[in-house]
């Protein structure tokens, strides 16, 4: 069964009419969507949105290109003749175009007063009645020859005046300034390029469009400076497709005397308040401990964020952490969506330059045609003037003897065989100019005009000459208005990428494990002033270690598992707290219990295991290292016999193994062959009789005896030696008969 189309219901004149929803969208929503795309959000090939164009043309029409500054509120009011969207929206547009705001790399408005700052969220601009503006000198290139029919003009919204459809910019402004807009179903995000570099690259592209733009146009440039991390492949993608991402980061300097970091340039895509808020959040969250204070010291000299750091802190390493964890390092997403003859198109840099060149060539053709027409009109008048040179007296006589004023022009036309325009020009000449010298000087201009008209026509008919003219104009713009680039380019290969460990705060800690499986990680600095360690009444500390916060914990359980956890992931404790309950922290089973813990940073060393059946195993600690961040490893040691003792060693050591409290042997772990398998059952160390077992193992230093070498064995397995009576007494060994 075919599905019915959804319908909406309209009420008209007290009756209901059904209408397909697709028709409603087409009639009501699509015009709005197209209006937003074409008339608001997406820039055209001249680099302006309609709001920008209307505002700048109003200022040009007001004579603000060469005149004195005027109050911004005056400009806003005049702009409403072209842009009836309210003074607030117009003034906000004006603010962004000003030099004072700093949003544009090549600002179009010379400003005086407080216009806020691009890099600040909270620095508000002053009201329009307090600020003053005029057009910046670069606007001479924006409005060049606009009065020579270079661009099309249309009526404004009420038909009271005309406005240009586009502005005849002599440089590719579409790429000279950043432009971001969000329309319906599409968006545009265009980065800015240094004006001098852009003009030179455009001239090179016009001469040879097969060049590699990456070779002539180094990289984007932004008004807020900072550093651009250069990646050739990413840049080539942006230049080719108009889509991609640029990596930007802040610039800083270290003041050794004040022991502080000063950030003075930030990425274009962020602001100083966001950066400061993020750093404060990291400090409060304990993720960064090296910062003692941060403040905004921005003044008339420019942006400055000052970060006071603690003594002994590496400022470069701290900045690498901040780059990774804050907007001090950000990206600019490029989406070069441009309106070309009213149609949105996503173009690469080459495509934009190609369309701009075509637009500029058409503007120049119109300008040349205008100049040719004006010169031809002048030449035509001089031709008529040349005719009366033959008989000036005749011309004077015709004018003097004509009775009616209206007949002067017809009589001159008849007397010298000239047309009405020429006759009217002669008739309007001053009496003082009707002399041979004046007329000869004017008619001598005809040769010059002939040459100029010929040159203009030759240029008009030659695309090559028009392109050469554009290139000359581009080089003139680069020379006159070009400035050094603000954003520093650094090669991606030069960036030192910090490891994960670099982002972990490195400080000394003391680790405690209790018999009931409570775990504490206490910083050494707070341990110095701490009192007695708090534990449950029926609990006690069974193991204590010292390490740094960059260590990795290994917890061995009674169910032959090992649990791994980075110390930095475990919250710090205090002596006055009981610590973390490992069953919750590690996710152990209900009956599972931690028997032993160790900490490592490089997985060097080995574990030794001694079992009741007289066997011992030596397992390299690297066997517990995993590439993935696994939290639990099963079969961490052998389950074939009950475990008596385990310990992590960095070098071989002596241990004493006691059998049923009557015999003992002292051996060095070098006798135990190393094994890479975690669950290795080991080798036989002690030869046991039936019903006998290893009952105790301890480091040799913990067994009190006057003659330790009495118990030593040089080979395995061994049968051990009877424990001497005085050693039994010294070590509280209970008496037991040999089995």
C-alpha positions as CSV (number, residue, x, y, z in Angstrom):
1,X,0.0,0.0,0.0
2,X,1.4,3.4,-1.0
3,X,2.2,5.7,1.9
4,X,0.2,9.0,2.0
5,X,2.1,12.2,2.0
6,X,2.0,14.2,5.1
7,X,-0.2,17.3,5.0
8,X,-0.5,20.5,6.9
9,X,-3.8,22.2,7.5
10,X,-4.4,25.9,6.7
11,X,-7.4,27.9,8.0
12,X,-8.7,30.3,5.4
13,X,-12.0,32.2,5.7
14,X,-13.3,29.8,8.4
15,X,-12.6,26.6,6.4
16,X,-9.8,24.1,6.5
17,X,-7.7,23.3,3.4
18,X,-5.2,20.5,3.2
19,X,-1.8,21.1,1.6
20,X,1.1,18.7,1.1
21,X,3.9,19.4,3.5
22,X,6.4,19.3,0.6
23,X,4.5,22.2,-1.0
24,X,4.5,24.1,2.3
25,X,8.3,23.7,2.6
26,X,8.8,24.8,-1.0
27,X,6.6,27.8,-0.8
28,X,7.4,29.0,2.7
29,X,10.8,27.7,3.8
30,X,12.9,27.5,0.7
31,X,12.7,31.3,-0.1
32,X,13.9,32.0,3.4
33,X,16.7,29.5,3.1
34,X,17.9,30.9,-0.2
35,X,17.7,34.4,1.2
36,X,20.0,33.5,4.0
37,X,22.4,31.7,1.7
38,X,22.5,34.4,-1.0
39,X,21.9,37.6,0.9
40,X,23.4,37.1,4.3
41,X,25.9,34.4,5.2
42,X,28.0,33.4,2.2
43,X,30.5,35.9,0.7
44,X,30.8,36.7,-3.0
45,X,33.8,36.8,-5.2
46,X,34.7,40.3,-4.1
47,X,35.1,39.0,-0.6
48,X,32.1,40.8,1.0
49,X,28.8,39.8,2.3
50,X,25.9,42.1,1.5
51,X,26.0,43.8,4.9
52,X,29.7,44.6,4.5
53,X,29.3,45.9,1.0
54,X,26.3,48.1,1.8
55,X,28.2,49.6,4.8
56,X,31.4,50.3,3.0
57,X,29.6,51.8,-0.1
58,X,27.7,54.1,2.2
59,X,30.9,55.3,3.7
60,X,32.3,55.8,0.2
61,X,29.2,57.7,-0.8
62,X,29.6,59.9,2.3
63,X,33.1,60.9,1.2
64,X,34.9,59.1,4.0
65,X,37.6,57.8,1.8
66,X,39.5,61.1,2.0
67,X,37.6,63.2,4.5
68,X,37.8,63.4,8.3
69,X,36.4,60.7,10.6
70,X,32.8,60.9,11.5
71,X,30.8,59.5,14.4
72,X,29.9,55.8,13.9
73,X,26.3,56.5,14.6
74,X,26.2,58.8,11.6
75,X,27.5,56.0,9.4
76,X,25.0,53.5,10.9
77,X,22.1,55.9,10.2
78,X,23.2,56.5,6.6
79,X,23.7,52.8,6.0
80,X,20.1,52.1,6.9
81,X,19.2,53.6,3.5
82,X,20.7,50.4,2.0
83,X,20.4,47.9,4.9
84,X,17.2,48.3,6.9
85,X,18.1,45.7,9.5
86,X,18.4,47.9,12.6
87,X,21.3,49.9,14.0
88,X,22.6,47.2,16.3
89,X,23.3,44.8,13.5
90,X,24.9,47.5,11.3
91,X,27.1,48.7,14.1
92,X,28.3,45.2,14.9
93,X,29.2,44.7,11.2
94,X,31.1,48.1,11.3
95,X,33.0,47.0,14.5
96,X,34.3,43.9,12.8
97,X,35.6,45.9,9.8
98,X,37.7,48.3,12.0
99,X,41.3,48.3,12.6
100,X,40.7,48.7,16.3
101,X,38.8,45.4,16.7
102,X,41.5,43.4,15.0
103,X,39.3,40.8,13.5
104,X,40.5,41.4,9.9
105,X,44.1,40.9,8.7
106,X,43.5,43.8,6.2
107,X,41.0,46.1,8.0
108,X,38.8,48.5,5.8
109,X,37.9,51.0,8.5
110,X,40.2,53.5,10.1
111,X,38.8,53.8,13.7
112,X,39.1,55.9,16.8
113,X,37.7,54.8,20.1
114,X,37.0,51.5,21.8
115,X,35.9,48.8,19.3
116,X,36.6,45.8,21.6
117,X,39.0,43.1,20.6
118,X,38.7,40.0,18.5
119,X,40.8,38.0,21.0
120,X,38.5,38.9,24.0
121,X,35.0,37.7,24.8
122,X,34.3,40.2,27.6
123,X,36.0,43.4,26.2
124,X,32.8,45.1,24.9
125,X,33.0,47.8,22.2
126,X,31.7,51.3,23.0
127,X,28.4,52.7,21.8
128,X,28.4,54.1,18.3
129,X,27.9,57.7,19.6
130,X,31.4,57.6,21.2
131,X,33.4,56.1,18.3
132,X,34.6,57.6,15.1
133,X,35.4,56.1,11.7
134,X,36.5,56.7,8.1
135,X,37.6,54.4,5.3
136,X,41.1,53.0,5.5
137,X,43.5,53.9,2.6
138,X,43.2,50.3,1.3
139,X,39.6,51.1,0.3
140,X,41.1,53.1,-2.7
141,X,41.7,49.6,-4.1
142,X,38.3,48.4,-3.1
143,X,36.5,51.2,-4.9
144,X,39.0,51.7,-7.8
145,X,37.2,53.0,-10.9
146,X,33.8,52.2,-9.4
147,X,32.4,55.3,-11.2
148,X,33.5,53.9,-14.6
149,X,30.8,51.2,-14.9
150,X,33.2,48.5,-13.6
151,X,30.4,46.8,-11.7
152,X,26.6,46.6,-12.0
153,X,24.4,48.8,-9.9
154,X,20.9,48.0,-8.7
155,X,18.2,49.9,-6.9
156,X,18.1,49.7,-3.1
157,X,15.1,48.3,-1.3
158,X,12.9,51.3,-1.8
159,X,14.3,52.5,-5.1
160,X,15.5,55.8,-3.7
161,X,19.2,55.2,-4.6
162,X,21.4,52.6,-6.3
163,X,24.1,50.4,-4.8
164,X,26.7,48.1,-6.4
165,X,26.1,44.4,-6.7
166,X,29.9,43.8,-6.2
167,X,32.9,46.0,-5.4
168,X,35.7,46.1,-8.0
169,X,38.6,45.2,-5.7
170,X,42.0,45.3,-7.4
171,X,43.2,42.4,-5.1
172,X,41.5,39.1,-4.2
173,X,40.0,40.3,-1.0
174,X,38.0,37.0,-0.7
175,X,41.3,35.4,0.5
176,X,42.8,38.5,2.2
177,X,40.5,38.5,5.2
178,X,38.9,35.7,7.3
179,X,35.2,35.2,6.5
180,X,32.9,32.9,8.5
181,X,29.2,32.5,8.0
182,X,26.5,29.9,8.7
183,X,23.6,29.7,6.3
184,X,20.7,27.2,6.1
185,X,22.2,23.7,5.3
186,X,25.6,25.1,4.5
187,X,28.4,27.2,6.0
188,X,31.5,29.1,4.9
189,X,34.8,29.4,6.7
190,X,37.6,31.1,4.8
191,X,41.0,31.8,6.4
192,X,43.0,34.9,5.6
193,X,46.3,35.2,3.8
194,X,49.0,37.9,4.0
195,X,48.2,40.6,1.5
196,X,51.7,40.9,0.0
197,X,52.1,37.2,-0.3
198,X,48.6,36.8,-1.7
199,X,49.1,39.5,-4.4
200,X,52.4,38.0,-5.5
201,X,51.0,34.5,-5.6
202,X,47.9,35.7,-7.6
203,X,50.1,37.4,-10.1
204,X,52.2,34.3,-10.5
205,X,49.0,32.2,-10.8
206,X,47.6,34.5,-13.5
207,X,50.8,34.1,-15.5
208,X,50.9,30.3,-15.1
209,X,47.9,28.5,-13.6
210,X,49.8,25.2,-13.5
211,X,52.1,26.3,-10.7
212,X,52.1,24.7,-7.3
213,X,50.4,27.3,-5.1
214,X,52.1,25.9,-2.0
215,X,55.4,27.1,-3.5
216,X,54.2,30.7,-4.0
217,X,51.7,31.1,-1.2
218,X,53.4,29.9,2.0
219,X,50.4,29.5,4.4
220,X,47.5,31.4,5.8
221,X,48.1,34.4,8.1
222,X,45.9,35.6,10.9
223,X,45.4,39.0,12.6
224,X,46.0,37.6,16.1
225,X,49.4,36.2,15.1
226,X,50.4,33.0,16.9
227,X,52.1,30.0,15.2
228,X,50.9,27.9,12.4
229,X,52.1,24.3,12.4
230,X,53.0,23.7,8.8
231,X,51.9,20.4,7.2
232,X,52.4,20.3,3.5
233,X,49.9,17.6,2.7
234,X,47.1,19.3,4.7
235,X,47.8,22.6,3.0
236,X,47.8,21.1,-0.4
237,X,44.4,19.6,0.3
238,X,43.0,23.0,1.4
239,X,44.5,24.7,-1.7
240,X,43.1,22.0,-3.9
241,X,39.6,21.3,-2.4
242,X,38.9,24.3,-0.2
243,X,38.4,21.9,2.8
244,X,40.7,20.9,5.6
245,X,42.1,22.0,8.9
246,X,44.9,24.2,10.0
247,X,46.7,23.8,13.4
248,X,47.3,27.0,15.3
249,X,48.9,27.6,18.7
250,X,49.8,30.5,20.9
251,X,53.2,32.2,21.3
252,X,54.8,32.6,24.7
253,X,58.0,33.8,26.3
254,X,59.5,32.9,29.7
255,X,60.5,35.6,32.1
256,X,63.3,34.0,34.2
257,X,63.5,36.8,36.7
258,X,59.8,36.8,37.5
259,X,59.6,33.0,37.0
260,X,56.5,33.4,34.8
261,X,55.2,32.5,31.3
262,X,53.8,35.4,29.2
263,X,51.4,34.4,26.4
264,X,51.2,37.3,24.0
265,X,49.6,35.8,20.9
266,X,46.8,33.2,20.7
267,X,45.0,31.3,17.9
268,X,42.4,33.3,15.9
269,X,39.7,30.8,16.8
270,X,39.7,31.3,20.6
271,X,39.8,34.1,23.1
272,X,41.8,34.8,26.3
273,X,38.8,34.3,28.7
274,X,38.2,30.8,27.5
275,X,41.9,30.0,27.8
276,X,42.1,31.4,31.3
277,X,38.9,29.6,32.4
278,X,40.3,26.3,31.1
279,X,43.6,26.6,32.8
280,X,42.0,27.5,36.1
281,X,39.7,24.4,35.8
282,X,42.8,22.2,35.2
283,X,44.5,23.6,38.2
284,X,41.5,23.2,40.4
285,X,41.0,19.6,39.2
286,X,44.6,18.7,40.1
287,X,45.6,17.9,36.6
288,X,48.2,20.7,36.6
289,X,50.2,21.4,39.8
290,X,52.9,23.6,38.4
291,X,50.9,26.9,38.2
292,X,50.6,29.1,41.2
293,X,48.7,32.0,39.6
294,X,47.2,33.2,36.3
295,X,46.0,36.6,35.4
296,X,45.0,38.8,32.4
297,X,47.5,41.6,31.9
298,X,46.1,42.8,28.6
299,X,46.6,46.6,28.1
300,X,47.0,49.2,25.4
301,X,50.2,47.4,24.3
302,X,48.3,44.3,23.4
303,X,47.2,40.9,24.7
304,X,49.1,39.3,27.6
305,X,48.2,36.3,29.8
306,X,50.7,35.9,32.7
307,X,51.1,32.5,34.3
308,X,53.2,32.3,37.5
309,X,54.9,28.9,37.8
310,X,56.3,27.1,40.8
311,X,60.0,26.8,41.4
312,X,61.7,24.1,39.5
313,X,59.0,23.9,36.8
314,X,60.1,23.4,33.2
315,X,58.3,26.2,31.4
316,X,58.6,24.5,28.0
317,X,57.2,21.2,29.2
318,X,54.4,23.0,31.0
319,X,53.5,24.8,27.8
320,X,53.4,21.5,25.9
321,X,50.9,20.3,28.5
322,X,48.8,23.5,28.1
323,X,48.9,23.2,24.3
324,X,47.5,19.7,24.6
325,X,44.9,20.4,27.3
326,X,43.7,24.0,26.5
327,X,42.6,26.1,23.5
328,X,46.2,27.5,23.4
329,X,46.5,25.1,20.6
330,X,43.5,25.1,18.3
331,X,42.5,24.4,14.7
332,X,40.8,26.5,12.0
333,X,38.5,24.4,9.9
334,X,38.4,25.6,6.3
335,X,35.3,25.4,4.1
336,X,35.8,27.8,1.1
337,X,32.2,28.2,0.2
338,X,31.7,31.2,-2.1
339,X,28.9,32.6,-4.1
340,X,29.7,32.6,-7.8
341,X,27.0,34.5,-9.8
342,X,24.5,33.7,-7.1
343,X,25.4,30.0,-6.8
344,X,27.3,28.6,-3.7
345,X,30.4,26.7,-4.7
346,X,33.1,25.1,-2.6
347,X,36.4,26.0,-4.3
348,X,40.1,25.6,-3.6
349,X,42.5,28.5,-3.6
350,X,43.2,28.0,-7.3
351,X,39.5,27.9,-8.1
352,X,38.9,31.1,-6.2
353,X,41.8,32.9,-7.9
354,X,40.5,31.7,-11.3
355,X,37.0,33.1,-10.7
356,X,38.4,36.3,-9.2
357,X,40.6,36.8,-12.2
358,X,37.6,36.3,-14.5
359,X,35.6,38.8,-12.4
360,X,38.5,41.3,-12.4
361,X,39.0,41.0,-16.1
362,X,35.4,41.7,-16.7
363,X,35.6,44.8,-14.5
364,X,38.6,46.0,-16.4
365,X,36.9,45.4,-19.7
366,X,34.0,47.6,-18.6
367,X,36.5,50.2,-17.3
368,X,38.3,50.2,-20.7
369,X,35.1,50.5,-22.6
370,X,34.1,53.4,-20.4
371,X,37.4,55.2,-21.0
372,X,37.3,54.5,-24.7
373,X,33.8,55.9,-24.9
374,X,34.8,59.1,-23.0
375,X,37.9,59.6,-25.1
376,X,36.0,59.0,-28.3
377,X,33.4,61.6,-27.2
378,X,36.2,64.1,-26.5
379,X,37.9,63.2,-29.8
380,X,34.6,63.8,-31.6
381,X,34.3,67.3,-30.0
382,X,37.8,68.2,-31.0
383,X,37.1,67.1,-34.6
384,X,34.4,69.7,-34.7
385,X,36.7,72.3,-33.2
386,X,39.3,71.5,-35.9
387,X,36.7,72.3,-38.5
388,X,36.3,75.9,-37.3
389,X,40.0,76.3,-37.2
390,X,39.8,76.7,-41.0
391,X,37.7,79.8,-40.7
392,X,37.3,81.2,-37.2
393,X,35.9,84.5,-38.6
394,X,33.1,82.5,-40.3
395,X,32.1,80.9,-37.0
396,X,32.0,84.2,-35.2
397,X,30.1,85.7,-38.1
398,X,27.5,82.9,-38.0
399,X,27.0,83.3,-34.3
400,X,26.9,87.1,-34.5
401,X,24.4,87.3,-37.4
402,X,22.0,84.7,-36.1
403,X,18.9,86.4,-34.8
404,X,17.5,83.6,-32.7
405,X,19.5,81.8,-30.0
406,X,17.9,78.5,-30.9
407,X,19.3,78.8,-34.4
408,X,22.9,79.2,-33.4
409,X,23.6,75.4,-33.3
410,X,21.7,74.6,-36.5
411,X,23.5,77.4,-38.4
412,X,26.9,76.2,-37.2
413,X,26.0,72.6,-38.2
414,X,25.1,73.9,-41.7
415,X,28.0,76.3,-42.0
416,X,30.8,73.7,-41.1
417,X,29.0,70.3,-41.8
418,X,29.3,69.2,-38.2
419,X,26.8,67.4,-36.0
420,X,24.7,68.8,-33.2
421,X,27.0,67.7,-30.4
422,X,30.0,69.3,-32.0
423,X,28.1,72.5,-32.8
424,X,26.8,72.7,-29.3
425,X,30.3,72.4,-27.9
426,X,31.5,75.2,-30.1
427,X,28.6,77.4,-29.2
428,X,29.2,77.0,-25.5
429,X,32.9,78.0,-25.7
430,X,33.9,81.2,-24.0
431,X,34.5,84.2,-26.3
432,X,38.1,84.5,-25.0
433,X,38.8,80.9,-26.2
434,X,37.8,81.6,-29.8
435,X,41.3,82.3,-30.9
436,X,43.7,80.5,-33.1
437,X,46.2,79.6,-30.3
438,X,43.6,78.0,-28.1
439,X,42.1,76.0,-30.9
440,X,45.5,74.8,-32.1
441,X,46.4,73.6,-28.7
442,X,43.2,71.7,-28.3
443,X,43.3,70.1,-31.7
444,X,46.9,69.0,-31.1
445,X,45.4,66.7,-28.4
446,X,43.7,64.7,-31.1
447,X,46.9,62.8,-32.0
448,X,47.4,61.9,-28.4
449,X,43.8,60.8,-28.1
450,X,44.1,58.7,-31.2
451,X,47.1,56.9,-29.7
452,X,45.4,56.5,-26.3
453,X,42.2,55.1,-27.9
454,X,44.2,52.7,-30.0
455,X,46.1,51.5,-26.9
456,X,42.9,51.1,-25.0
457,X,41.3,49.1,-27.8
458,X,44.3,46.9,-28.1
459,X,44.2,46.2,-24.4
460,X,40.5,45.6,-24.5
461,X,40.9,43.0,-27.3
462,X,43.8,41.2,-25.7
463,X,43.3,38.9,-22.6
464,X,47.1,38.8,-22.2
465,X,47.3,42.6,-21.8
466,X,44.4,42.7,-19.4
467,X,46.1,40.0,-17.3
468,X,49.3,41.9,-17.4
469,X,47.5,45.0,-16.2
470,X,46.0,43.0,-13.3
471,X,49.4,41.7,-12.4
472,X,50.8,45.3,-12.3
473,X,48.0,46.4,-10.1
474,X,48.6,43.5,-7.8
475,X,52.3,44.2,-7.4
476,X,51.4,47.9,-6.8
477,X,49.0,46.9,-4.0
478,X,51.6,44.5,-2.5
479,X,54.2,47.2,-2.5
480,X,52.0,50.0,-1.1
481,X,49.9,48.1,1.5
482,X,51.8,44.9,2.1
483,X,52.9,44.2,5.7
484,X,55.1,41.4,7.3
485,X,53.1,38.3,8.2
486,X,51.8,38.1,11.7
487,X,51.5,34.3,12.1
488,X,54.8,32.5,12.4
489,X,55.2,29.3,10.3
490,X,56.8,26.4,12.1
491,X,57.5,23.0,10.6
492,X,55.6,20.1,12.0
493,X,58.8,18.1,12.2
494,X,60.3,20.8,14.6
495,X,57.5,20.3,17.1
496,X,58.6,18.2,20.1
497,X,55.7,15.9,20.9
498,X,55.6,15.2,24.6
499,X,54.9,11.6,25.7
500,X,51.9,10.6,27.8
501,X,54.2,10.5,30.8
502,X,55.1,14.1,30.3
503,X,51.5,15.0,31.0
504,X,51.5,13.2,34.3
505,X,52.5,15.3,37.3
506,X,55.7,14.0,38.7
507,X,56.0,14.1,42.5
508,X,57.0,11.7,45.2
509,X,54.4,9.5,46.9
510,X,54.3,6.9,49.6
511,X,52.1,3.9,49.1
512,X,50.4,1.9,51.8
513,X,48.6,-1.5,51.6
514,X,46.6,-2.8,54.5
515,X,45.7,-6.4,55.4
516,X,42.0,-5.6,54.7
517,X,42.9,-4.2,51.2
518,X,42.8,-0.5,51.7
519,X,45.3,1.4,49.6
520,X,46.7,4.9,50.2
521,X,48.7,7.1,47.9
522,X,50.0,10.0,49.9
523,X,52.3,12.8,48.4
524,X,55.5,13.0,50.3
525,X,55.1,16.8,50.7
526,X,51.9,16.2,52.7
527,X,53.3,13.2,54.5
528,X,55.9,15.3,56.2
529,X,53.3,17.2,58.2
530,X,50.9,14.2,58.6
531,X,50.2,12.4,61.8
532,X,49.7,8.7,62.4
533,X,48.2,6.6,59.5
534,X,44.5,6.0,60.1
535,X,43.4,2.3,59.6
536,X,40.4,0.3,60.9
537,X,40.6,-1.0,64.4
538,X,41.1,-4.6,63.3
539,X,43.4,-3.7,60.3
540,X,47.1,-3.0,59.9
541,X,49.5,-1.8,57.2
542,X,51.2,-4.9,55.8
543,X,53.2,-3.2,53.0
544,X,54.7,0.2,52.3
545,X,56.5,1.5,49.2
546,X,57.9,4.8,47.9
547,X,57.6,5.9,44.3
548,X,56.6,8.8,42.1
549,X,53.2,9.6,40.6
550,X,54.3,8.3,37.2
551,X,54.6,4.8,38.4
552,X,52.4,1.9,37.5
553,X,50.9,-0.4,40.2
554,X,50.8,-4.2,40.1
555,X,48.5,-5.8,42.6
556,X,48.8,-9.6,43.0
557,X,45.7,-11.3,44.3
558,X,45.0,-14.7,46.0
559,X,43.2,-15.8,42.9
560,X,46.3,-15.7,40.7
561,X,45.4,-12.5,39.0
562,X,47.4,-9.2,38.7
563,X,45.6,-5.9,38.5
564,X,47.4,-3.0,36.8
565,X,46.7,0.7,37.4
566,X,48.6,3.9,36.8
567,X,49.3,5.8,40.0
568,X,48.2,9.0,38.4
569,X,44.7,7.6,38.0
570,X,44.5,6.9,41.7
571,X,43.4,10.0,43.8
572,X,45.8,11.2,46.5
573,X,44.9,10.4,50.0
574,X,45.7,11.8,53.4
575,X,47.0,10.1,56.5
576,X,43.7,10.9,58.2
577,X,41.7,8.9,55.7
578,X,41.5,5.1,55.3
579,X,42.2,5.3,51.6
580,X,40.7,3.5,48.6
581,X,39.1,0.2,49.0
582,X,40.8,-2.0,46.4
583,X,37.8,-4.2,45.8
584,X,35.9,-1.2,44.5
585,X,38.9,0.5,42.9
586,X,40.0,-2.6,40.9
587,X,36.7,-4.4,40.5
588,X,37.8,-7.6,42.2
589,X,35.6,-10.6,42.9
590,X,33.9,-10.7,46.3
591,X,36.2,-13.3,47.8
592,X,39.4,-12.0,46.2
593,X,42.1,-10.4,48.2
594,X,45.4,-8.6,47.3
595,X,48.4,-10.3,48.8
596,X,51.2,-8.2,47.4
597,X,51.8,-4.9,45.6
598,X,54.7,-3.5,43.6
599,X,55.3,-0.4,41.5
600,X,57.3,0.1,38.4
601,X,58.0,2.7,35.7
602,X,60.0,0.6,33.2
603,X,59.1,-3.0,33.9
604,X,62.7,-3.9,34.7
605,X,63.5,-6.5,37.3
606,X,61.7,-9.7,38.1
607,X,59.2,-11.4,40.4
608,X,60.2,-14.4,42.5
609,X,57.6,-16.9,43.7
610,X,58.1,-19.6,46.3
611,X,55.5,-22.4,46.7
612,X,54.7,-25.0,49.3
613,X,55.8,-27.9,47.1
614,X,59.4,-26.6,47.2
615,X,59.4,-25.0,43.8
616,X,60.4,-21.5,43.0
617,X,59.8,-19.4,39.9
618,X,61.6,-16.2,38.6
619,X,59.4,-14.3,36.1
620,X,60.6,-11.3,34.3
621,X,58.5,-8.2,35.2
622,X,58.3,-7.4,31.5
623,X,55.9,-10.4,31.2
624,X,53.3,-8.2,32.8
625,X,53.8,-5.3,30.4
626,X,51.0,-4.9,27.8
627,X,50.6,-2.6,24.8
628,X,46.9,-2.2,25.5
629,X,45.9,-0.5,28.8
630,X,44.6,-3.8,30.3
631,X,43.5,-3.6,33.9
632,X,43.5,-7.3,34.7
633,X,45.8,-10.2,33.8
634,X,44.8,-13.7,34.7
635,X,47.3,-16.6,35.5
636,X,49.7,-14.0,36.9
637,X,51.6,-16.8,38.7
638,X,51.4,-20.6,39.0
639,X,48.3,-22.1,40.7
640,X,49.7,-25.7,40.9
641,X,50.8,-25.3,44.5
642,X,49.9,-22.8,47.3
643,X,52.0,-19.7,47.3
644,X,54.2,-19.1,50.3
645,X,56.1,-15.9,49.4
646,X,56.5,-13.4,46.5
647,X,58.6,-10.4,46.0
648,X,59.7,-8.0,43.2
649,X,63.5,-7.8,42.8
650,X,65.8,-5.6,40.8
651,X,68.8,-7.9,41.3
652,X,69.3,-11.5,42.6
653,X,69.2,-11.8,46.4
654,X,69.4,-14.4,49.2
655,X,66.3,-16.0,50.6
656,X,65.8,-18.5,53.4
657,X,63.3,-21.4,52.9
658,X,62.1,-23.2,55.9
659,X,60.7,-26.7,55.9
660,X,58.2,-27.6,58.6
661,X,60.1,-25.5,61.1
662,X,62.9,-28.0,61.4
663,X,65.0,-27.6,58.3
664,X,66.1,-24.5,56.3
665,X,68.2,-23.7,53.3
666,X,69.7,-20.4,52.2
667,X,69.9,-19.9,48.4
668,X,70.5,-17.1,46.0
669,X,67.8,-16.5,43.3
670,X,70.5,-16.6,40.7
671,X,70.1,-20.4,41.0
672,X,66.6,-20.0,39.6
673,X,66.4,-19.8,35.9
674,X,64.5,-16.8,34.5
675,X,61.2,-17.5,32.8
676,X,59.1,-15.4,30.4
677,X,55.9,-17.2,31.2
678,X,53.9,-15.6,34.0
679,X,52.3,-18.9,35.1
680,X,55.5,-21.0,35.1
681,X,55.5,-23.5,37.9
682,X,59.2,-23.0,38.4
683,X,62.0,-25.4,39.3
684,X,62.4,-27.7,42.4
685,X,64.4,-25.9,45.0
686,X,63.9,-28.1,48.0
687,X,63.7,-31.9,48.1
688,X,60.7,-32.6,50.3
689,X,59.6,-35.8,52.0
690,X,56.1,-37.0,52.0
691,X,53.7,-34.8,54.0
692,X,56.3,-32.1,54.3
693,X,56.1,-28.6,52.8
694,X,57.8,-25.2,52.7
695,X,56.2,-23.3,55.6
696,X,58.1,-20.0,55.6
697,X,60.2,-18.0,53.2
698,X,61.9,-14.7,54.1
699,X,64.8,-12.6,52.9
700,X,68.1,-13.9,54.4
701,X,68.6,-10.6,56.3
702,X,65.4,-11.3,58.3
703,X,66.7,-14.6,59.7
704,X,68.8,-14.1,62.8
705,X,71.8,-16.4,62.9
706,X,75.5,-16.2,63.7
707,X,76.5,-18.5,60.8
708,X,74.2,-17.9,57.8
709,X,76.6,-19.8,55.5
710,X,75.8,-23.0,57.5
711,X,72.4,-23.0,55.7
712,X,73.6,-22.0,52.2
713,X,73.3,-24.3,49.3
714,X,75.2,-23.9,46.0
715,X,73.0,-26.2,43.9
716,X,69.4,-27.1,43.6
717,X,67.4,-29.1,44.6
718,X,68.7,-29.3,48.2
719,X,67.6,-31.2,51.3
720,X,68.4,-28.3,53.6
721,X,70.0,-28.2,57.0
722,X,68.6,-28.7,60.5
723,X,67.9,-25.5,62.2
724,X,70.1,-25.0,65.1
725,X,68.5,-24.6,68.5
726,X,69.8,-21.2,69.2
727,X,68.6,-20.0,65.8
728,X,65.1,-21.4,66.6
729,X,65.1,-19.4,69.8
730,X,66.3,-16.2,68.0
731,X,63.7,-16.6,65.3
732,X,60.8,-17.9,67.4
733,X,60.7,-21.2,65.4
734,X,58.4,-23.7,67.1
735,X,59.9,-27.1,67.8
736,X,58.9,-29.9,65.4
737,X,60.1,-33.4,64.7
738,X,61.5,-34.3,61.3
739,X,59.0,-36.0,59.1
